[in-house]
Amino acid sequence: MVDKNRLLRQLPAINIILQTAEIQALIREYGHPLVSEAAGEVVQQLREKILKAAEEDYRGLDQEITLKNIIAMLMQRVYEKVQPRLRRVINATGIVLHTNLGRAILGQKVTEALTEVASGYSNLELDLSTGERGSRYAHVEGLICRLTGAEAALVVNNNAAAVLLVLNTLAKDKEVVVSRGQLVEIGGSFRIPDVMRQSGAILVEVGTTNKTHLADYLRAITENTALLLKVHTSNYRIIGFTSEVSVSELAQIGHAKGIPVYEDLGSGVLVDFRNYGLTYEPTVQDSIRAGVDLVSFSGDKLFGGPQAGIIAGRRELIEQCKKNPLTRALRVDKLTFAALEATLRIYFDENRALMEIPTLQMLTIPYGDLLKRVKRNARNLSKALGGNAKVEVIQGFSQVGGGALPEENIPSPLVAVKPVYVSVNWLEEHLRGAGTPILARIQKDQLLLDYRTILPDEENEVISVISELLANSSRLVEQEVSF
Ligand SMILES: *Cc1c(COP(=O)(O)O)cnc(C)c1O
């Protein structure tokens, strides 16, 4: 007869579990405190299960509570405890700058530079030629200026910080003129009017949602105007009956009236996308050439580098920003500088940039090259999946993401997987829960894999994870049928 008390007595003592050879090996790897804590949790979990169990479950529990099973449960639990929470995932969504998946990824040269600086001492704030204290900004300032045509530059934590710093430095308690069509909200609750208030600047809205004219700006300028701000409406478009004042026109008014003009470019591209079949995005160089006094952009959007906010423009204004105490609070660390410098250096050769900066490489890969990869993977996946799923190549779209080029749907061939034994939602959920999580889109009853954002050395992993999951899925269904 199996009863509750017998089941409870059957639970091994924790020190017995900890003394087994398997668990001793686990202790050597992860330490006694972590493993014994996990052992306590596993035994407690089983105890609760026994106490809650109904009589008809006793026999099942009797078979479950063996030392062998408990060791397996404990190993699983320890594995879950040591698994980092922040980890690599495979992006099969085709959204190149996916904010939830960490935006831009860094190429090999850049990660090498980063590791080198991270694992040793560096001349972060030392001028090696004089032996005196140097500026951390010196490592990138010259490079930013040469690439963009600006006189001076500064780097802060992200572009939101850049906007806050510029407004606080140049326009605290003064008026900043902005078109109503540019009072945008960027993801993560960054709203221009809110940042403006936080910076201490006074927002002066001009024009209407769809149309703002030169005369609107001219009428709004007073002796209290400190700045004319143009915001790139990164993540949305006003279409139809619209007009905005161009940066060069705005720069002309600013110069005539002696008021600095600042453009928040958002994404900040350095290459002309029209040369690669994409929609024109104003480049940082274009903005400087048009005569703006300051421009700022993100490091980890279309620029394709680490998270940062890059401010470039007239020396005198950059110097004012550098002296603002906020700059110290918004400053970036040596890892960012290492990655940023390496990224900037790649840009000196545009062809290299297209190959070595993953964001640009993914956005500009020729359709034919992508199709070859997609067909090869569809074949291999189909072979590995056997009868567990139907695999085909379909026509679809990738997206830029990261609040950039919102209308740009880049035509892409996709691998579509339709599982035979389980629902597509089951597959999507289990891919997300895999050892290396795979994030994919669902369209109707198919799972879509976009190889634009799957890295070449992730291809085999994708195939093995999906085929293992679906091989188990057919067994799952067989079991259910036999019940
Ligand atoms: C993305 C964006 C920001 C914020 O930049 P982060 O680097 O994400 O802080 C600010 N302004 C515009 C126009 C943007 O597109």
Ligand as a Chemical Component Dictionary entry (heavy atoms), coordinates in Angstrom:
data_LIG
# 
_chem_comp.id                   LIG 
_chem_comp.type                 NON-POLYMER 
_chem_comp.pdbx_formal_charge   0 
_chem_comp.three_letter_code    LIG 
# 
loop_
_chem_comp_atom.comp_id 
_chem_comp_atom.atom_id 
_chem_comp_atom.alt_atom_id 
_chem_comp_atom.type_symbol 
_chem_comp_atom.charge 
_chem_comp_atom.model_Cartn_x 
_chem_comp_atom.model_Cartn_y 
_chem_comp_atom.model_Cartn_z 
_chem_comp_atom.pdbx_ordinal 
LIG C1 C1 C 0 15.642 57.042 -31.551 1  
LIG C2 C2 C 0 15.499 58.499 -31.452 2  
LIG C3 C3 C 0 15.870 59.167 -30.285 3  
LIG C4 C4 C 0 16.364 58.446 -29.073 4  
LIG O1 O1 O 0 17.611 57.866 -29.331 5  
LIG P1 P1 P 0 18.194 56.740 -28.353 6  
LIG O2 O2 O 0 19.579 56.531 -28.861 7  
LIG O3 O3 O 0 17.301 55.573 -28.458 8  
LIG O4 O4 O 0 18.179 57.326 -26.981 9  
LIG C5 C5 C 0 15.722 60.540 -30.261 10 
LIG N1 N1 N 0 15.252 61.208 -31.324 11 
LIG C6 C6 C 0 14.890 60.589 -32.473 12 
LIG C7 C7 C 0 14.367 61.408 -33.611 13 
LIG C8 C8 C 0 15.022 59.213 -32.578 14 
LIG O5 O5 O 0 14.675 58.586 -33.703 15 
# 
loop_
_chem_comp_bond.comp_id 
_chem_comp_bond.atom_id_1 
_chem_comp_bond.atom_id_2 
_chem_comp_bond.value_order 
_chem_comp_bond.pdbx_ordinal 
LIG C1 C2 SING 1  
LIG C2 C3 SING 2  
LIG C2 C8 DOUB 3  
LIG C3 C4 SING 4  
LIG C3 C5 DOUB 5  
LIG C4 O1 SING 6  
LIG O1 P1 SING 7  
LIG P1 O2 DOUB 8  
LIG P1 O3 SING 9  
LIG P1 O4 SING 10 
LIG C5 N1 SING 11 
LIG N1 C6 DOUB 12 
LIG C6 C7 SING 13 
LIG C6 C8 SING 14 
LIG C8 O5 SING 15 
# 
